[in-house]
Amino acid sequence: MEPARPLDALNKARDKRVIIELKNNKQFIGKLKSFDIHINVVLEDVEERVNGEMTRKFEVVFIRGDTITVISTE
């Protein structure tokens, strides 16, 4: 069954790798650990990509929901 609401889709993606695109065109790829109703998210084992090139790695990243344009599963 398809998720009925956006938060249902995020719940289904919990503990899976996701790609998050930001307004500044950066991408963060990592395991979705948690989120809240503002779509603030916490990722683990994260790669930051700029123009498709991996620039940095992080153990944990908190991303503010108002900076996110797209969240997709890998």
SELOVEX-678519 format. One record per residue (C-alpha): residue number from 1; residue in one letter; chain; y, x, z. Coordinates in pm, 1 decimal. Layout:
BEGIN
@num = NUM, residu = A, chaine = A, y = Y, x = X, z = Z
...
This chain:
BEGIN
@num = 1, residu = M, chaine = A, y = 0.0, x = 0.0, z = 0.0
@num = 2, residu = E, chaine = A, y = 349.6, x = 123.7, z = -86.6
@num = 3, residu = P, chaine = A, y = 593.1, x = 187.4, z = 198.2
@num = 4, residu = A, chaine = A, y = 823.7, x = -113.5, z = 242.0
@num = 5, residu = R, chaine = A, y = 1121.7, x = 72.1, z = 389.7
@num = 6, residu = P, chaine = A, y = 1268.5, x = 422.9, z = 353.5
@num = 7, residu = L, chaine = A, y = 1168.9, x = 519.1, z = 708.3
@num = 8, residu = D, chaine = A, y = 811.3, x = 406.9, z = 629.7
@num = 9, residu = A, chaine = A, y = 807.0, x = 651.5, z = 338.4
@num = 10, residu = L, chaine = A, y = 930.6, x = 930.4, z = 565.1
@num = 11, residu = N, chaine = A, y = 671.3, x = 840.9, z = 826.8
@num = 12, residu = K, chaine = A, y = 400.9, x = 870.1, z = 561.6
@num = 13, residu = A, chaine = A, y = 534.2, x = 1217.1, z = 471.4
@num = 14, residu = R, chaine = A, y = 529.4, x = 1343.9, z = 831.8
@num = 15, residu = D, chaine = A, y = 334.4, x = 1672.3, z = 865.9
@num = 16, residu = K, chaine = A, y = 329.9, x = 1710.1, z = 486.3
@num = 17, residu = R, chaine = A, y = 534.5, x = 1949.7, z = 275.1
@num = 18, residu = V, chaine = A, y = 850.9, x = 1795.1, z = 135.7
@num = 19, residu = I, chaine = A, y = 1133.9, x = 1906.0, z = -88.6
@num = 20, residu = I, chaine = A, y = 1481.0, x = 1822.2, z = 37.8
@num = 21, residu = E, chaine = A, y = 1777.6, x = 1856.6, z = -194.8
@num = 22, residu = L, chaine = A, y = 2127.0, x = 1879.7, z = -49.3
@num = 23, residu = K, chaine = A, y = 2471.7, x = 1789.0, z = -181.1
@num = 24, residu = N, chaine = A, y = 2545.0, x = 2162.8, z = -223.6
@num = 25, residu = N, chaine = A, y = 2243.3, x = 2190.1, z = -463.1
@num = 26, residu = K, chaine = A, y = 2032.4, x = 2392.0, z = -218.4
@num = 27, residu = Q, chaine = A, y = 1669.2, x = 2294.4, z = -168.8
@num = 28, residu = F, chaine = A, y = 1463.7, x = 2325.4, z = 146.8
@num = 29, residu = I, chaine = A, y = 1086.0, x = 2308.3, z = 116.9
@num = 30, residu = G, chaine = A, y = 881.3, x = 2278.1, z = 433.0
@num = 31, residu = K, chaine = A, y = 663.3, x = 2064.2, z = 655.7
@num = 32, residu = L, chaine = A, y = 838.7, x = 1748.9, z = 776.7
@num = 33, residu = K, chaine = A, y = 806.1, x = 1741.3, z = 1154.4
@num = 34, residu = S, chaine = A, y = 1049.2, x = 1470.8, z = 1262.2
@num = 35, residu = F, chaine = A, y = 1342.9, x = 1253.4, z = 1158.3
@num = 36, residu = D, chaine = A, y = 1568.7, x = 986.1, z = 1303.2
@num = 37, residu = I, chaine = A, y = 1740.5, x = 671.2, z = 1178.5
@num = 38, residu = H, chaine = A, y = 2025.8, x = 882.2, z = 1034.0
@num = 39, residu = I, chaine = A, y = 1768.0, x = 1075.2, z = 826.0
@num = 40, residu = N, chaine = A, y = 1844.8, x = 1393.0, z = 1019.9
@num = 41, residu = V, chaine = A, y = 1524.8, x = 1591.6, z = 966.4
@num = 42, residu = V, chaine = A, y = 1340.8, x = 1885.5, z = 1119.4
@num = 43, residu = L, chaine = A, y = 1127.1, x = 2103.8, z = 892.7
@num = 44, residu = E, chaine = A, y = 888.2, x = 2387.0, z = 984.6
@num = 45, residu = D, chaine = A, y = 773.8, x = 2685.6, z = 774.2
@num = 46, residu = V, chaine = A, y = 1073.3, x = 2646.2, z = 545.7
@num = 47, residu = E, chaine = A, y = 1185.1, x = 2813.1, z = 222.9
@num = 48, residu = E, chaine = A, y = 1545.9, x = 2782.0, z = 112.5
@num = 49, residu = R, chaine = A, y = 1596.7, x = 2781.7, z = -264.2
@num = 50, residu = V, chaine = A, y = 1919.1, x = 2816.8, z = -458.7
@num = 51, residu = N, chaine = A, y = 1902.5, x = 2766.0, z = -836.5
@num = 52, residu = G, chaine = A, y = 1522.9, x = 2764.5, z = -809.4
@num = 53, residu = E, chaine = A, y = 1513.0, x = 3109.4, z = -645.8
@num = 54, residu = M, chaine = A, y = 1376.7, x = 3149.2, z = -292.8
@num = 55, residu = T, chaine = A, y = 1659.0, x = 3301.4, z = -86.0
@num = 56, residu = R, chaine = A, y = 1548.9, x = 3276.8, z = 277.2
@num = 57, residu = K, chaine = A, y = 1264.2, x = 3167.9, z = 504.4
@num = 58, residu = F, chaine = A, y = 1293.2, x = 2994.0, z = 840.1
@num = 59, residu = E, chaine = A, y = 1045.9, x = 2890.0, z = 1108.6
@num = 60, residu = V, chaine = A, y = 1238.5, x = 2571.2, z = 1191.7
@num = 61, residu = V, chaine = A, y = 1537.9, x = 2403.5, z = 1026.3
@num = 62, residu = F, chaine = A, y = 1740.8, x = 2098.4, z = 1130.8
@num = 63, residu = I, chaine = A, y = 1914.9, x = 1926.6, z = 839.0
@num = 64, residu = R, chaine = A, y = 2184.2, x = 1662.1, z = 887.1
@num = 65, residu = G, chaine = A, y = 2103.5, x = 1342.5, z = 704.8
@num = 66, residu = D, chaine = A, y = 2450.6, x = 1306.2, z = 554.2
@num = 67, residu = T, chaine = A, y = 2401.1, x = 1629.1, z = 354.3
@num = 68, residu = I, chaine = A, y = 2073.4, x = 1513.2, z = 190.6
@num = 69, residu = T, chaine = A, y = 2061.7, x = 1364.0, z = -159.2
@num = 70, residu = V, chaine = A, y = 1683.3, x = 1359.7, z = -224.3
@num = 71, residu = I, chaine = A, y = 1363.4, x = 1386.5, z = -20.7
@num = 72, residu = S, chaine = A, y = 1033.9, x = 1404.7, z = -209.8
@num = 73, residu = T, chaine = A, y = 678.6, x = 1508.8, z = -138.9
@num = 74, residu = E, chaine = A, y = 565.1, x = 1828.9, z = -305.0
